[in-house]
Amino acid sequence: ISMTQFMIDQSGIFWFGSRESGLVKYDPVNKPFQFFTNDAENPNSLSKGATFGILASKVRPGITYVGTRGSGVNIYDPTKQTFEKVTFKVVDDMFGGSVRSIAEDDGSLWLGTWGDGLVELDKNYKEIRKYKYDSTNANSISNNQVRVIKPDNQGQLWIGTNSGLNILNTKTNTLKRVVSKQIRRYPDQLVDEMEKLISSDQKIGVIEKVTESQD
């Protein structure tokens, strides 16, 4: 089995997500290993396919959120040993509703998708808004494929995407990108002009402006 995600919850239980299908639970005290997989005849079983983001809820103790490839979020209730399915409106997610990463605060559940950016759900798991890349807005999320979401103690979410890092202030719903030379985007017009020059016989060079320190 190829593992995709690993987490230890507050009770000391180990959780492993797998790329092929299913979820592995390891309880070193009681049941050493428990394997959850999809049962086509049981609507309360885990959704089929790979599992990625895993989060032990602090807001709802005992609940575990499991991100899937193509089936949104599964919510595991240990008292019932059932999986509740929660989905969001899919627009561009290439797998039909994938959740690669998960975070929460007192009022919202945050989902990092694989094509629909960052999705916010309310306490009833209803979609509130999406944060998606907008080529005309430098303060939009830098990429719609979200790999990692990490909250800090200042009400911010640190969001790792396929095109770099973003910081979302959840109190003001404002987002900013952490600029890096390795992942910065260039205007489409500049890219088009460069492609024309490269395909021509002209010699080209690049000069980068450096601002000198005033110290």
Contacts in CASP RR format, 6 or more apart in sequence:
PFRMAT RR
TARGET T0000
AUTHOR 0000-0000-0000
METHOD contacts of the structure
MODEL  1
ISMTQFMIDQSGIFWFGSRESGLVKYDPVNKPFQFFTNDAENPNSLSKGA
TFGILASKVRPGITYVGTRGSGVNIYDPTKQTFEKVTFKVVDDMFGGSVR
SIAEDDGSLWLGTWGDGLVELDKNYKEIRKYKYDSTNANSISNNQVRVIK
PDNQGQLWIGTNSGLNILNTKTNTLKRVVSKQIRRYPDQLVDEMEKLISS
DQKIGVIEKVTESQD
1 18 0 8 1.000
1 19 0 8 1.000
1 20 0 8 1.000
1 24 0 8 1.000
2 18 0 8 1.000
2 19 0 8 1.000
2 20 0 8 1.000
3 16 0 8 1.000
3 17 0 8 1.000
3 18 0 8 1.000
3 19 0 8 1.000
4 17 0 8 1.000
4 18 0 8 1.000
4 19 0 8 1.000
4 50 0 8 1.000
4 51 0 8 1.000
4 52 0 8 1.000
4 53 0 8 1.000
5 15 0 8 1.000
5 16 0 8 1.000
5 17 0 8 1.000
5 51 0 8 1.000
5 52 0 8 1.000
5 53 0 8 1.000
5 54 0 8 1.000
6 14 0 8 1.000
6 15 0 8 1.000
6 16 0 8 1.000
6 17 0 8 1.000
6 54 0 8 1.000
7 14 0 8 1.000
7 15 0 8 1.000
7 54 0 8 1.000
7 55 0 8 1.000
7 56 0 8 1.000
8 14 0 8 1.000
8 15 0 8 1.000
9 15 0 8 1.000
9 56 0 8 1.000
9 62 0 8 1.000
9 64 0 8 1.000
10 56 0 8 1.000
10 58 0 8 1.000
10 61 0 8 1.000
11 62 0 8 1.000
12 27 0 8 1.000
12 28 0 8 1.000
13 25 0 8 1.000
13 26 0 8 1.000
13 27 0 8 1.000
14 25 0 8 1.000
14 26 0 8 1.000
14 27 0 8 1.000
14 28 0 8 1.000
15 23 0 8 1.000
15 24 0 8 1.000
15 25 0 8 1.000
15 26 0 8 1.000
15 54 0 8 1.000
15 56 0 8 1.000
15 64 0 8 1.000
16 23 0 8 1.000
16 24 0 8 1.000
16 25 0 8 1.000
16 26 0 8 1.000
17 23 0 8 1.000
17 24 0 8 1.000
17 50 0 8 1.000
17 51 0 8 1.000
17 52 0 8 1.000
17 53 0 8 1.000
17 54 0 8 1.000
17 66 0 8 1.000
18 24 0 8 1.000
18 50 0 8 1.000
18 51 0 8 1.000
19 50 0 8 1.000
20 49 0 8 1.000
20 50 0 8 1.000
21 37 0 8 1.000
21 38 0 8 1.000
21 48 0 8 1.000
21 49 0 8 1.000
21 50 0 8 1.000
21 51 0 8 1.000
22 35 0 8 1.000
22 36 0 8 1.000
22 37 0 8 1.000
22 38 0 8 1.000
22 46 0 8 1.000
22 49 0 8 1.000
22 50 0 8 1.000
22 51 0 8 1.000
23 35 0 8 1.000
23 36 0 8 1.000
23 37 0 8 1.000
23 46 0 8 1.000
23 51 0 8 1.000
23 54 0 8 1.000
23 66 0 8 1.000
23 76 0 8 1.000
24 33 0 8 1.000
24 34 0 8 1.000
24 35 0 8 1.000
24 36 0 8 1.000
25 31 0 8 1.000
25 33 0 8 1.000
25 34 0 8 1.000
25 35 0 8 1.000
25 36 0 8 1.000
26 32 0 8 1.000
26 33 0 8 1.000
26 34 0 8 1.000
27 34 0 8 1.000
36 45 0 8 1.000
36 46 0 8 1.000
36 76 0 8 1.000
36 83 0 8 1.000
37 45 0 8 1.000
37 46 0 8 1.000
38 45 0 8 1.000
38 46 0 8 1.000
38 47 0 8 1.000
38 48 0 8 1.000
38 49 0 8 1.000
39 45 0 8 1.000
44 80 0 8 1.000
44 82 0 8 1.000
44 83 0 8 1.000
44 84 0 8 1.000
45 83 0 8 1.000
46 66 0 8 1.000
46 68 0 8 1.000
46 74 0 8 1.000
46 76 0 8 1.000
46 83 0 8 1.000
47 68 0 8 1.000
47 70 0 8 1.000
47 71 0 8 1.000
47 72 0 8 1.000
47 74 0 8 1.000
47 83 0 8 1.000
47 85 0 8 1.000
48 71 0 8 1.000
49 68 0 8 1.000
49 69 0 8 1.000
49 70 0 8 1.000
49 71 0 8 1.000
50 68 0 8 1.000
50 69 0 8 1.000
51 66 0 8 1.000
51 67 0 8 1.000
51 68 0 8 1.000
51 69 0 8 1.000
51 74 0 8 1.000
52 67 0 8 1.000
52 68 0 8 1.000
52 69 0 8 1.000
52 98 0 8 1.000
52 99 0 8 1.000
52 100 0 8 1.000
52 101 0 8 1.000
53 65 0 8 1.000
53 66 0 8 1.000
53 67 0 8 1.000
53 99 0 8 1.000
53 100 0 8 1.000
53 101 0 8 1.000
53 102 0 8 1.000
54 64 0 8 1.000
54 65 0 8 1.000
54 66 0 8 1.000
54 67 0 8 1.000
54 102 0 8 1.000
55 64 0 8 1.000
55 65 0 8 1.000
55 102 0 8 1.000
55 103 0 8 1.000
55 104 0 8 1.000
56 62 0 8 1.000
56 63 0 8 1.000
56 64 0 8 1.000
56 65 0 8 1.000
57 63 0 8 1.000
57 64 0 8 1.000
57 65 0 8 1.000
57 104 0 8 1.000
58 104 0 8 1.000
59 104 0 8 1.000
59 105 0 8 1.000
59 106 0 8 1.000
59 107 0 8 1.000
62 77 0 8 1.000
62 78 0 8 1.000
63 75 0 8 1.000
63 76 0 8 1.000
63 77 0 8 1.000
64 75 0 8 1.000
64 76 0 8 1.000
64 78 0 8 1.000
65 73 0 8 1.000
65 74 0 8 1.000
65 75 0 8 1.000
65 76 0 8 1.000
65 102 0 8 1.000
65 104 0 8 1.000
65 109 0 8 1.000
66 73 0 8 1.000
66 74 0 8 1.000
66 75 0 8 1.000
66 76 0 8 1.000
66 83 0 8 1.000
67 73 0 8 1.000
67 74 0 8 1.000
67 98 0 8 1.000
67 99 0 8 1.000
67 100 0 8 1.000
67 102 0 8 1.000
67 111 0 8 1.000
68 74 0 8 1.000
68 98 0 8 1.000
68 99 0 8 1.000
69 95 0 8 1.000
69 97 0 8 1.000
69 98 0 8 1.000
69 114 0 8 1.000
70 93 0 8 1.000
70 95 0 8 1.000
70 96 0 8 1.000
70 97 0 8 1.000
70 98 0 8 1.000
71 85 0 8 1.000
71 87 0 8 1.000
71 97 0 8 1.000
72 85 0 8 1.000
72 86 0 8 1.000
72 87 0 8 1.000
72 88 0 8 1.000
72 97 0 8 1.000
72 98 0 8 1.000
72 99 0 8 1.000
72 111 0 8 1.000
73 85 0 8 1.000
73 86 0 8 1.000
73 87 0 8 1.000
73 99 0 8 1.000
73 102 0 8 1.000
73 109 0 8 1.000
73 111 0 8 1.000
73 125 0 8 1.000
74 83 0 8 1.000
74 84 0 8 1.000
74 85 0 8 1.000
74 86 0 8 1.000
75 83 0 8 1.000
75 84 0 8 1.000
75 85 0 8 1.000
75 86 0 8 1.000
75 125 0 8 1.000
76 82 0 8 1.000
76 83 0 8 1.000
77 83 0 8 1.000
77 84 0 8 1.000
86 121 0 8 1.000
86 125 0 8 1.000
87 97 0 8 1.000
88 97 0 8 1.000
88 111 0 8 1.000
88 113 0 8 1.000
88 116 0 8 1.000
88 119 0 8 1.000
88 121 0 8 1.000
88 127 0 8 1.000
89 127 0 8 1.000
90 96 0 8 1.000
90 97 0 8 1.000
90 116 0 8 1.000
91 116 0 8 1.000
91 130 0 8 1.000
92 115 0 8 1.000
92 116 0 8 1.000
92 144 0 8 1.000
93 113 0 8 1.000
93 114 0 8 1.000
93 115 0 8 1.000
93 116 0 8 1.000
94 114 0 8 1.000
94 115 0 8 1.000
95 114 0 8 1.000
97 113 0 8 1.000
97 114 0 8 1.000
97 116 0 8 1.000
98 113 0 8 1.000
98 114 0 8 1.000
98 115 0 8 1.000
99 111 0 8 1.000
99 112 0 8 1.000
99 113 0 8 1.000
100 112 0 8 1.000
100 113 0 8 1.000
100 114 0 8 1.000
100 145 0 8 1.000
100 146 0 8 1.000
100 147 0 8 1.000
101 111 0 8 1.000
101 112 0 8 1.000
101 146 0 8 1.000
101 147 0 8 1.000
101 148 0 8 1.000
101 149 0 8 1.000
102 109 0 8 1.000
102 110 0 8 1.000
102 111 0 8 1.000
102 112 0 8 1.000
102 149 0 8 1.000
103 109 0 8 1.000
103 110 0 8 1.000
103 149 0 8 1.000
103 150 0 8 1.000
103 151 0 8 1.000
103 157 0 8 1.000
104 110 0 8 1.000
104 151 0 8 1.000
105 151 0 8 1.000
105 155 0 8 1.000
105 170 0 8 1.000
107 122 0 8 1.000
107 123 0 8 1.000
108 120 0 8 1.000
108 121 0 8 1.000
108 122 0 8 1.000
108 123 0 8 1.000
108 128 0 8 1.000
108 170 0 8 1.000
109 120 0 8 1.000
109 121 0 8 1.000
109 122 0 8 1.000
109 125 0 8 1.000
110 118 0 8 1.000
110 119 0 8 1.000
110 120 0 8 1.000
110 121 0 8 1.000
110 149 0 8 1.000
110 157 0 8 1.000
111 118 0 8 1.000
111 119 0 8 1.000
111 120 0 8 1.000
111 121 0 8 1.000
112 118 0 8 1.000
112 119 0 8 1.000
112 146 0 8 1.000
112 147 0 8 1.000
112 149 0 8 1.000
112 159 0 8 1.000
113 119 0 8 1.000
113 144 0 8 1.000
113 145 0 8 1.000
113 146 0 8 1.000
114 145 0 8 1.000
114 146 0 8 1.000
115 144 0 8 1.000
115 145 0 8 1.000
116 130 0 8 1.000
116 132 0 8 1.000
116 144 0 8 1.000
117 130 0 8 1.000
117 131 0 8 1.000
117 132 0 8 1.000
117 133 0 8 1.000
117 141 0 8 1.000
117 143 0 8 1.000
117 144 0 8 1.000
117 145 0 8 1.000
117 146 0 8 1.000
117 161 0 8 1.000
118 130 0 8 1.000
118 131 0 8 1.000
118 132 0 8 1.000
118 141 0 8 1.000
118 146 0 8 1.000
118 149 0 8 1.000
118 157 0 8 1.000
118 159 0 8 1.000
118 168 0 8 1.000
119 127 0 8 1.000
119 129 0 8 1.000
119 130 0 8 1.000
119 131 0 8 1.000
120 127 0 8 1.000
120 128 0 8 1.000
120 129 0 8 1.000
120 130 0 8 1.000
120 131 0 8 1.000
121 127 0 8 1.000
121 128 0 8 1.000
122 128 0 8 1.000
129 173 0 8 1.000
131 140 0 8 1.000
131 141 0 8 1.000
131 168 0 8 1.000
131 175 0 8 1.000
132 140 0 8 1.000
132 141 0 8 1.000
132 144 0 8 1.000
133 140 0 8 1.000
133 141 0 8 1.000
133 142 0 8 1.000
133 143 0 8 1.000
133 144 0 8 1.000
133 163 0 8 1.000
134 140 0 8 1.000
135 188 0 8 1.000
138 177 0 8 1.000
139 174 0 8 1.000
139 175 0 8 1.000
139 176 0 8 1.000
139 177 0 8 1.000
140 175 0 8 1.000
141 159 0 8 1.000
141 161 0 8 1.000
141 166 0 8 1.000
141 175 0 8 1.000
141 177 0 8 1.000
142 161 0 8 1.000
142 163 0 8 1.000
142 164 0 8 1.000
142 165 0 8 1.000
142 166 0 8 1.000
142 177 0 8 1.000
142 183 0 8 1.000
142 185 0 8 1.000
143 161 0 8 1.000
143 162 0 8 1.000
143 163 0 8 1.000
143 164 0 8 1.000
144 161 0 8 1.000
145 161 0 8 1.000
145 162 0 8 1.000
146 159 0 8 1.000
146 160 0 8 1.000
146 161 0 8 1.000
147 160 0 8 1.000
147 161 0 8 1.000
147 162 0 8 1.000
148 158 0 8 1.000
148 159 0 8 1.000
148 160 0 8 1.000
149 157 0 8 1.000
149 158 0 8 1.000
149 159 0 8 1.000
149 160 0 8 1.000
150 157 0 8 1.000
150 158 0 8 1.000
151 157 0 8 1.000
151 158 0 8 1.000
152 158 0 8 1.000
155 169 0 8 1.000
155 170 0 8 1.000
155 171 0 8 1.000
156 167 0 8 1.000
156 168 0 8 1.000
156 169 0 8 1.000
156 170 0 8 1.000
157 167 0 8 1.000
157 168 0 8 1.000
157 170 0 8 1.000
158 165 0 8 1.000
158 166 0 8 1.000
158 167 0 8 1.000
159 165 0 8 1.000
159 166 0 8 1.000
159 167 0 8 1.000
159 168 0 8 1.000
160 166 0 8 1.000
163 183 0 8 1.000
163 185 0 8 1.000
164 177 0 8 1.000
164 178 0 8 1.000
164 180 0 8 1.000
164 183 0 8 1.000
165 177 0 8 1.000
165 178 0 8 1.000
165 180 0 8 1.000
166 175 0 8 1.000
166 176 0 8 1.000
166 177 0 8 1.000
166 178 0 8 1.000
167 175 0 8 1.000
167 176 0 8 1.000
167 178 0 8 1.000
168 174 0 8 1.000
168 175 0 8 1.000
169 175 0 8 1.000
194 204 0 8 1.000
197 204 0 8 1.000
198 204 0 8 1.000
END
